[in-house]
Amino acid sequence: MTTFLITYDLNKPGKDYTDLLKKIKSYAWARLSESSYAISTTSDPQTVYDGLKPFLDPNDNLYVISLRKPYTGFGPKDVNDWLERNLTF
């Protein structure tokens, strides 16, 4: 399994992005911030992006970035535990 950071800026006011979030949450995930999730998957980053792209507007921004140890930060215990279980060197 590989862990990716999905980070985004959704720029269409009033648009319902529920389906995008459902797609992100179809993976094993942890929410890192309001607009970023860590996911664990056997897919490559292009496949993950291609699955999310239909839910975006042309003025939205979204990146899928590989995550690996080491890392540092502070957040909720459940997120910290998820990262410890899912990130590798």
MOPAC internal coordinates of N, CA, C and O (Angstrom, degrees):
PM7 1SCF
backbone

  N    0.0000 0     0.00 0     0.00 0    0    0    0
  C    1.4471 1     0.00 0     0.00 0    1    0    0
  C    1.5317 1   109.16 1     0.00 0    2    1    0
  O    1.2310 1   121.58 1   -34.28 1    3    2    1
  N    1.2980 1   114.58 1   145.72 1    3    2    1
  C    1.4586 1   121.76 1   177.15 1    5    3    2
  C    1.5167 1   108.43 1  -117.78 1    6    5    3
  O    1.2310 1   120.81 1   -34.01 1    7    6    5
  N    1.3223 1   116.05 1   145.99 1    7    6    5
  C    1.4563 1   120.68 1   178.32 1    9    7    6
  C    1.5197 1   108.72 1  -109.14 1   10    9    7
  O    1.2310 1   121.52 1   -46.02 1   11   10    9
  N    1.3234 1   114.69 1   133.98 1   11   10    9
  C    1.4588 1   122.42 1   179.71 1   13   11   10
  C    1.5142 1   110.64 1  -124.65 1   14   13   11
  O    1.2310 1   121.50 1   -29.87 1   15   14   13
  N    1.3126 1   114.73 1   150.13 1   15   14   13
  C    1.4520 1   122.50 1   168.28 1   17   15   14
  C    1.5186 1   106.86 1   -93.49 1   18   17   15
  O    1.2310 1   120.17 1   -52.93 1   19   18   17
  N    1.3143 1   117.27 1   127.07 1   19   18   17
  C    1.4619 1   121.92 1   169.06 1   21   19   18
  C    1.5149 1   105.80 1  -108.87 1   22   21   19
  O    1.2310 1   121.01 1   -61.62 1   23   22   21
  N    1.3100 1   115.68 1   118.38 1   23   22   21
  C    1.4575 1   121.00 1   178.92 1   25   23   22
  C    1.5151 1   108.76 1  -127.88 1   26   25   23
  O    1.2310 1   120.58 1   -36.77 1   27   26   25
  N    1.3320 1   116.49 1   143.23 1   27   26   25
  C    1.4636 1   118.92 1  -172.28 1   29   27   26
  C    1.5146 1   112.33 1  -151.60 1   30   29   27
  O    1.2310 1   121.70 1   -22.59 1   31   30   29
  N    1.3297 1   114.35 1   157.41 1   31   30   29
  C    1.4594 1   124.88 1   165.90 1   33   31   30
  C    1.5153 1   105.34 1  -124.92 1   34   33   31
  O    1.2310 1   120.77 1   -62.50 1   35   34   33
  N    1.3074 1   116.13 1   117.50 1   35   34   33
  C    1.4608 1   121.74 1  -179.63 1   37   35   34
  C    1.5220 1   107.06 1  -102.46 1   38   37   35
  O    1.2310 1   121.11 1   -67.14 1   39   38   37
  N    1.3236 1   115.49 1   112.86 1   39   38   37
  C    1.4540 1   120.91 1  -164.74 1   41   39   38
  C    1.5200 1   116.35 1  -106.64 1   42   41   39
  O    1.2310 1   119.34 1  -168.27 1   43   42   41
  N    1.3177 1   118.87 1    11.73 1   43   42   41
  C    1.4487 1   119.52 1   179.02 1   45   43   42
  C    1.5299 1   108.76 1  -103.52 1   46   45   43
  O    1.2310 1   120.08 1   -77.90 1   47   46   45
  N    1.3278 1   117.46 1   102.10 1   47   46   45
  C    1.4663 1   120.25 1  -178.86 1   49   47   46
  C    1.5256 1   111.22 1   -57.63 1   50   49   47
  O    1.2310 1   121.20 1   -43.59 1   51   50   49
  N    1.3193 1   115.30 1   136.41 1   51   50   49
  C    1.4512 1   120.80 1   176.58 1   53   51   50
  C    1.5181 1   115.35 1    82.99 1   54   53   51
  O    1.2310 1   119.87 1   171.85 1   55   54   53
  N    1.3283 1   117.86 1    -8.15 1   55   54   53
  C    1.4668 1   119.93 1   179.98 1   57   55   54
  C    1.5294 1   109.42 1   -74.72 1   58   57   55
  O    1.2310 1   121.08 1   -38.12 1   59   58   57
  N    1.3041 1   115.54 1   141.88 1   59   58   57
  C    1.4552 1   121.78 1   177.18 1   61   59   58
  C    1.5305 1   108.37 1   -88.00 1   62   61   59
  O    1.2310 1   120.53 1   -67.62 1   63   62   61
  N    1.3181 1   116.59 1   112.38 1   63   62   61
  C    1.4644 1   122.20 1  -179.60 1   65   63   62
  C    1.5302 1   111.73 1  -100.23 1   66   65   63
  O    1.2310 1   120.27 1  -159.04 1   67   66   65
  N    1.3176 1   117.10 1    20.96 1   67   66   65
  C    1.4625 1   121.60 1  -178.46 1   69   67   66
  C    1.5236 1   111.99 1   -55.41 1   70   69   67
  O    1.2310 1   120.10 1   137.20 1   71   70   69
  N    1.3245 1   117.41 1   -42.80 1   71   70   69
  C    1.4714 1   119.90 1  -178.09 1   73   71   70
  C    1.5232 1   112.25 1   -66.63 1   74   73   71
  O    1.2310 1   119.95 1   145.69 1   75   74   73
  N    1.3270 1   117.70 1   -34.31 1   75   74   73
  C    1.4617 1   121.09 1   175.64 1   77   75   74
  C    1.5206 1   109.79 1   -62.71 1   78   77   75
  O    1.2310 1   120.55 1   132.52 1   79   78   77
  N    1.3179 1   116.55 1   -47.48 1   79   78   77
  C    1.4658 1   119.90 1  -179.38 1   81   79   78
  C    1.5253 1   111.06 1   -66.02 1   82   81   79
  O    1.2310 1   119.69 1   143.05 1   83   82   81
  N    1.3199 1   118.20 1   -36.95 1   83   82   81
  C    1.4685 1   120.22 1   175.50 1   85   83   82
  C    1.5226 1   110.77 1   -61.26 1   86   85   83
  O    1.2310 1   120.37 1   138.82 1   87   86   85
  N    1.3291 1   116.89 1   -41.18 1   87   86   85
  C    1.4654 1   120.69 1   179.21 1   89   87   86
  C    1.5297 1   110.42 1   -64.53 1   90   89   87
  O    1.2310 1   120.24 1   134.58 1   91   90   89
  N    1.3263 1   117.15 1   -45.42 1   91   90   89
  C    1.4688 1   120.48 1   177.41 1   93   91   90
  C    1.5244 1   109.76 1   -58.40 1   94   93   91
  O    1.2310 1   120.67 1   136.67 1   95   94   93
  N    1.3242 1   116.32 1   -43.33 1   95   94   93
  C    1.4569 1   120.89 1  -176.61 1   97   95   94
  C    1.5281 1   113.13 1   -79.25 1   98   97   95
  O    1.2310 1   120.19 1  -178.82 1   99   98   97
  N    1.3251 1   117.25 1     1.18 1   99   98   97
  C    1.4628 1   119.56 1   173.78 1  101   99   98
  C    1.5334 1   110.40 1   -76.54 1  102  101   99
  O    1.2310 1   120.59 1   166.27 1  103  102  101
  N    1.3258 1   116.48 1   -13.73 1  103  102  101
  C    1.4656 1   122.90 1   174.46 1  105  103  102
  C    1.5284 1   108.50 1   -93.42 1  106  105  103
  O    1.2310 1   120.15 1   -12.83 1  107  106  105
  N    1.3293 1   117.33 1   167.17 1  107  106  105
  C    1.4601 1   120.16 1   166.25 1  109  107  106
  C    1.5208 1   105.70 1   -67.11 1  110  109  107
  O    1.2310 1   119.28 1   -51.75 1  111  110  109
  N    1.3217 1   118.98 1   128.25 1  111  110  109
  C    1.4561 1   120.36 1  -169.68 1  113  111  110
  C    1.5227 1   112.30 1  -144.52 1  114  113  111
  O    1.2310 1   121.95 1   -18.74 1  115  114  113
  N    1.3443 1   113.87 1   161.26 1  115  114  113
  C    1.4612 1   123.63 1   169.21 1  117  115  114
  C    1.5246 1   106.32 1  -140.50 1  118  117  115
  O    1.2310 1   120.53 1   -46.15 1  119  118  117
  N    1.3163 1   116.59 1   133.85 1  119  118  117
  C    1.4710 1   120.66 1   178.64 1  121  119  118
  C    1.5158 1   108.61 1   -85.51 1  122  121  119
  O    1.2310 1   120.75 1   -60.63 1  123  122  121
  N    1.3326 1   116.18 1   119.37 1  123  122  121
  C    1.4607 1   121.63 1  -178.37 1  125  123  122
  C    1.5152 1   112.20 1   -89.80 1  126  125  123
  O    1.2310 1   120.25 1   145.44 1  127  126  125
  N    1.3235 1   117.13 1   -34.56 1  127  126  125
  C    1.4579 1   122.16 1   178.48 1  129  127  126
  C    1.5251 1   107.84 1  -158.99 1  130  129  127
  O    1.2310 1   120.52 1     3.45 1  131  130  129
  N    1.3084 1   116.61 1  -176.55 1  131  130  129
  C    1.4517 1   120.71 1  -177.56 1  133  131  130
  C    1.5258 1   112.85 1   -56.38 1  134  133  131
  O    1.2310 1   120.34 1   147.64 1  135  134  133
  N    1.3202 1   116.95 1   -32.36 1  135  134  133
  C    1.4678 1   119.70 1  -176.38 1  137  135  134
  C    1.5215 1   113.05 1  -128.59 1  138  137  135
  O    1.2310 1   120.76 1  -147.57 1  139  138  137
  N    1.3326 1   116.16 1    32.43 1  139  138  137
  C    1.4592 1   118.58 1   176.33 1  141  139  138
  C    1.5245 1   110.95 1  -150.43 1  142  141  139
  O    1.2310 1   122.19 1   -40.35 1  143  142  141
  N    1.3193 1   113.40 1   139.65 1  143  142  141
  C    1.4568 1   122.28 1   178.92 1  145  143  142
  C    1.5148 1   108.26 1  -130.84 1  146  145  143
  O    1.2310 1   121.02 1   -32.21 1  147  146  145
  N    1.3316 1   115.66 1   147.79 1  147  146  145
  C    1.4595 1   121.81 1   166.12 1  149  147  146
  C    1.5221 1   105.24 1  -100.92 1  150  149  147
  O    1.2310 1   120.55 1   -44.82 1  151  150  149
  N    1.3276 1   116.54 1   135.18 1  151  150  149
  C    1.4652 1   120.98 1   176.80 1  153  151  150
  C    1.5189 1   109.24 1  -127.91 1  154  153  151
  O    1.2310 1   121.06 1   -25.55 1  155  154  153
  N    1.3180 1   115.58 1   154.45 1  155  154  153
  C    1.4552 1   121.86 1   175.55 1  157  155  154
  C    1.5184 1   107.43 1  -119.78 1  158  157  155
  O    1.2310 1   120.69 1   -48.61 1  159  158  157
  N    1.3479 1   116.29 1   131.39 1  159  158  157
  C    1.4549 1   120.48 1  -175.09 1  161  159  158
  C    1.5276 1   110.41 1  -158.97 1  162  161  159
  O    1.2310 1   121.04 1   -17.35 1  163  162  161
  N    1.3092 1   115.61 1   162.65 1  163  162  161
  C    1.4596 1   120.93 1   172.15 1  165  163  162
  C    1.5294 1   110.67 1   -91.06 1  166  165  163
  O    1.2310 1   120.08 1   174.49 1  167  166  165
  N    1.3229 1   117.45 1    -5.51 1  167  166  165
  C    1.4716 1   121.71 1  -179.80 1  169  167  166
  C    1.5228 1   111.29 1   -77.18 1  170  169  167
  O    1.2310 1   120.72 1   -19.77 1  171  170  169
  N    1.3268 1   116.22 1   160.23 1  171  170  169
  C    1.4583 1   120.82 1   174.29 1  173  171  170
  C    1.5387 1   108.28 1   -88.59 1  174  173  171
  O    1.2310 1   119.89 1   -13.50 1  175  174  173
  N    1.3427 1   117.81 1   166.50 1  175  174  173
  C    1.4585 1   120.00 1  -175.63 1  177  175  174
  C    1.5297 1   113.85 1   -61.20 1  178  177  175
  O    1.2310 1   119.86 1   144.81 1  179  178  177
  N    1.3270 1   117.87 1   -35.19 1  179  178  177
  C    1.4662 1   119.91 1   179.99 1  181  179  178
  C    1.5256 1   110.71 1   -65.27 1  182  181  179
  O    1.2310 1   120.21 1   139.26 1  183  182  181
  N    1.3293 1   117.21 1   -40.74 1  183  182  181
  C    1.4575 1   121.22 1   179.07 1  185  183  182
  C    1.5251 1   110.69 1   -64.95 1  186  185  183
  O    1.2310 1   120.49 1   138.56 1  187  186  185
  N    1.3351 1   116.66 1   -41.44 1  187  186  185
  C    1.4668 1   120.16 1   177.08 1  189  187  186
  C    1.5281 1   109.55 1   -61.71 1  190  189  187
  O    1.2310 1   120.37 1   131.61 1  191  190  189
  N    1.3316 1   116.90 1   -48.39 1  191  190  189
  C    1.4674 1   120.75 1  -179.95 1  193  191  190
  C    1.5276 1   110.87 1   -60.32 1  194  193  191
  O    1.2310 1   120.41 1   134.44 1  195  194  193
  N    1.3252 1   116.82 1   -45.56 1  195  194  193
  C    1.4634 1   120.46 1  -179.09 1  197  195  194
  C    1.5273 1   111.36 1   -59.82 1  198  197  195
  O    1.2310 1   120.01 1   147.07 1  199  198  197
  N    1.3226 1   117.59 1   -32.93 1  199  198  197
  C    1.4540 1   121.00 1   177.92 1  201  199  198
  C    1.5102 1   113.73 1   -73.17 1  202  201  199
  O    1.2310 1   120.58 1   154.84 1  203  202  201
  N    1.3245 1   116.51 1   -25.16 1  203  202  201
  C    1.4679 1   121.55 1  -179.58 1  205  203  202
  C    1.5219 1   112.66 1   -91.83 1  206  205  203
  O    1.2310 1   120.35 1   152.02 1  207  206  205
  N    1.3069 1   116.95 1   -27.98 1  207  206  205
  C    1.4706 1   122.35 1  -173.96 1  209  207  206
  C    1.5291 1   114.29 1   -54.33 1  210  209  207
  O    1.2310 1   118.50 1   140.70 1  211  210  209
  N    1.3348 1   120.46 1   -39.30 1  211  210  209
  C    1.4686 1   118.77 1  -179.08 1  213  211  210
  C    1.5326 1   113.80 1   -60.76 1  214  213  211
  O    1.2310 1   119.71 1   162.14 1  215  214  213
  N    1.3225 1   118.17 1   -17.86 1  215  214  213
  C    1.4568 1   121.70 1  -178.22 1  217  215  214
  C    1.5251 1   112.95 1   -94.86 1  218  217  215
  O    1.2310 1   120.40 1  -176.75 1  219  218  217
  N    1.3357 1   116.84 1     3.25 1  219  218  217
  C    1.4650 1   122.12 1  -177.54 1  221  219  218
  C    1.5143 1   111.21 1  -102.91 1  222  221  219
  O    1.2310 1   121.19 1   -25.46 1  223  222  221
  N    1.3180 1   115.32 1   154.54 1  223  222  221
  C    1.4573 1   122.37 1   169.98 1  225  223  222
  C    1.5246 1   108.10 1   -97.20 1  226  225  223
  O    1.2310 1   120.02 1   -19.48 1  227  226  225
  N    1.3265 1   117.57 1   160.52 1  227  226  225
  C    1.4721 1   119.93 1  -178.22 1  229  227  226
  C    1.5321 1   114.58 1   -58.48 1  230  229  227
  O    1.2310 1   120.11 1   155.35 1  231  230  229
  N    1.3272 1   117.39 1   -24.65 1  231  230  229
  C    1.4686 1   118.93 1  -178.83 1  233  231  230
  C    1.5302 1   112.73 1   -94.14 1  234  233  231
  O    1.2310 1   119.57 1  -177.28 1  235  234  233
  N    1.3464 1   118.42 1     2.72 1  235  234  233
  C    1.4578 1   121.76 1   176.20 1  237  235  234
  C    1.5233 1   110.04 1   -82.09 1  238  237  235
  O    1.2310 1   120.90 1   -23.91 1  239  238  237
  N    1.3272 1   115.89 1   156.09 1  239  238  237
  C    1.4622 1   122.76 1   175.32 1  241  239  238
  C    1.5172 1   108.49 1  -120.42 1  242  241  239
  O    1.2310 1   120.36 1   -43.16 1  243  242  241
  N    1.3249 1   116.91 1   136.84 1  243  242  241
  C    1.4590 1   121.20 1   177.16 1  245  243  242
  C    1.5251 1   108.49 1  -152.39 1  246  245  243
  O    1.2310 1   121.18 1   -46.11 1  247  246  245
  N    1.3305 1   115.35 1   133.89 1  247  246  245
  C    1.4620 1   121.71 1   177.62 1  249  247  246
  C    1.5190 1   109.48 1  -125.92 1  250  249  247
  O    1.2310 1   121.00 1   -33.52 1  251  250  249
  N    1.3273 1   115.69 1   146.48 1  251  250  249
  C    1.4560 1   123.86 1   172.89 1  253  251  250
  C    1.5251 1   105.63 1  -119.68 1  254  253  251
  O    1.2310 1   120.65 1   -66.06 1  255  254  253
  N    1.3288 1   116.36 1   113.94 1  255  254  253
  C    1.4588 1   122.35 1  -171.13 1  257  255  254
  C    1.5284 1   109.33 1  -126.46 1  258  257  255
  O    1.2310 1   120.15 1   -44.65 1  259  258  257
  N    1.3237 1   117.31 1   135.35 1  259  258  257
  C    1.4629 1   121.62 1   178.21 1  261  259  258
  C    1.5262 1   110.77 1   -64.11 1  262  261  259
  O    1.2310 1   121.14 1   -40.77 1  263  262  261
  N    1.3334 1   115.43 1   139.23 1  263  262  261
  C    1.4692 1   122.02 1   176.46 1  265  263  262
  C    1.5225 1   109.16 1  -119.13 1  266  265  263
  O    1.2310 1   120.79 1   -45.31 1  267  266  265
  N    1.3134 1   116.09 1   134.69 1  267  266  265
  C    1.4602 1   121.43 1   178.45 1  269  267  266
  C    1.5263 1   109.07 1  -145.43 1  270  269  267
  O    1.2310 1   121.32 1   -18.44 1  271  270  269
  N    1.3308 1   115.09 1   161.56 1  271  270  269
  C    1.4563 1   120.11 1   170.91 1  273  271  270
  C    1.5079 1   108.18 1   -75.36 1  274  273  271
  O    1.2310 1   118.66 1   -26.34 1  275  274  273
  N    1.2806 1   120.16 1   153.66 1  275  274  273
  C    1.4573 1   126.83 1     0.56 1  277  275  274
  C    1.5268 1   111.57 1   -79.53 1  278  277  275
  O    1.2310 1   121.25 1   -21.64 1  279  278  277
  N    1.2811 1   115.22 1   158.36 1  279  278  277
  C    1.4542 1   122.43 1   174.48 1  281  279  278
  C    1.5141 1   106.95 1  -146.06 1  282  281  279
  O    1.2310 1   120.57 1   -13.61 1  283  282  281
  N    1.2850 1   116.51 1   166.39 1  283  282  281
  C    1.4597 1   120.87 1   174.36 1  285  283  282
  C    1.5117 1   107.85 1  -146.56 1  286  285  283
  O    1.2310 1   120.81 1   -26.23 1  287  286  285
  N    1.2901 1   116.06 1   153.77 1  287  286  285
  C    1.4524 1   121.09 1   178.83 1  289  287  286
  C    1.5076 1   110.37 1   161.36 1  290  289  287
  O    1.2310 1   121.76 1     0.57 1  291  290  289
  N    1.2982 1   114.23 1  -179.43 1  291  290  289
  C    1.4511 1   120.92 1  -179.12 1  293  291  290
  C    1.5111 1   108.61 1  -141.36 1  294  293  291
  O    1.2310 1   120.97 1   -45.42 1  295  294  293
  N    1.2994 1   115.74 1   134.58 1  295  294  293
  C    1.4547 1   121.15 1   178.09 1  297  295  294
  C    1.5104 1   109.79 1  -167.71 1  298  297  295
  O    1.2310 1   120.80 1    13.02 1  299  298  297
  N    1.3312 1   116.07 1  -166.98 1  299  298  297
  C    1.4634 1   120.04 1  -179.09 1  301  299  298
  C    1.5303 1   111.68 1   -60.19 1  302  301  299
  O    1.2310 1   120.31 1   -33.49 1  303  302  301
  N    1.3148 1   117.02 1   146.51 1  303  302  301
  C    1.4565 1   122.09 1  -178.03 1  305  303  302
  C    1.5238 1   111.90 1   -56.01 1  306  305  303
  O    1.2310 1   119.85 1   138.91 1  307  306  305
  N    1.3233 1   117.88 1   -41.09 1  307  306  305
  C    1.4676 1   118.78 1  -178.75 1  309  307  306
  C    1.5232 1   111.67 1   -64.45 1  310  309  307
  O    1.2310 1   119.72 1   145.51 1  311  310  309
  N    1.3279 1   118.14 1   -34.49 1  311  310  309
  C    1.4667 1   121.36 1   176.81 1  313  311  310
  C    1.5259 1   109.76 1   -71.29 1  314  313  311
  O    1.2310 1   120.35 1   135.24 1  315  314  313
  N    1.3206 1   116.94 1   -44.76 1  315  314  313
  C    1.4726 1   120.29 1   177.74 1  317  315  314
  C    1.5268 1   110.76 1   -58.28 1  318  317  315
  O    1.2310 1   120.50 1   136.17 1  319  318  317
  N    1.3302 1   116.65 1   -43.83 1  319  318  317
  C    1.4681 1   120.82 1   179.32 1  321  319  318
  C    1.5306 1   110.57 1   -64.01 1  322  321  319
  O    1.2310 1   120.03 1   138.60 1  323  322  321
  N    1.3382 1   117.54 1   -41.40 1  323  322  321
  C    1.4606 1   121.48 1   179.26 1  325  323  322
  C    1.5286 1   110.25 1   -61.14 1  326  325  323
  O    1.2310 1   120.66 1   134.68 1  327  326  325
  N    1.3226 1   116.34 1   -45.32 1  327  326  325
  C    1.4653 1   120.52 1   179.44 1  329  327  326
  C    1.5246 1   110.55 1   -62.07 1  330  329  327
  O    1.2310 1   120.02 1   136.78 1  331  330  329
  N    1.3050 1   117.57 1   -43.22 1  331  330  329
  C    1.4682 1   120.45 1   179.42 1  333  331  330
  C    1.5252 1   111.09 1   -61.40 1  334  333  331
  O    1.2310 1   119.90 1   142.07 1  335  334  333
  N    1.3177 1   117.80 1   -37.93 1  335  334  333
  C    1.4665 1   121.38 1   179.99 1  337  335  334
  C    1.5203 1   112.69 1   -74.12 1  338  337  335
  O    1.2310 1   119.78 1   149.60 1  339  338  337
  N    1.3244 1   118.02 1   -30.40 1  339  338  337
  C    1.4592 1   120.90 1  -168.45 1  341  339  338
  C    1.5213 1   116.28 1  -107.64 1  342  341  339
  O    1.2310 1   119.70 1   160.67 1  343  342  341
  N    1.3235 1   118.17 1   -19.33 1  343  342  341
  C    1.4671 1   119.37 1   179.38 1  345  343  342
  C    1.5275 1   109.45 1   -88.61 1  346  345  343
  O    1.2310 1   121.28 1   -38.06 1  347  346  345
  N    1.3203 1   115.16 1   141.94 1  347  346  345
  C    1.4594 1   121.56 1   177.91 1  349  347  346
  C    1.5302 1   108.72 1  -122.37 1  350  349  347
  O    1.2310 1   120.94 1    -9.50 1  351  350  349
  N    1.3148 1   115.80 1   170.50 1  351  350  349
  C    1.4689 1   120.46 1   176.71 1  353  351  350
  C    1.5001 1   110.99 1   -83.20 1  354  353  351
  O    1.2310 1   120.10 1   180.00 1  355  354  353

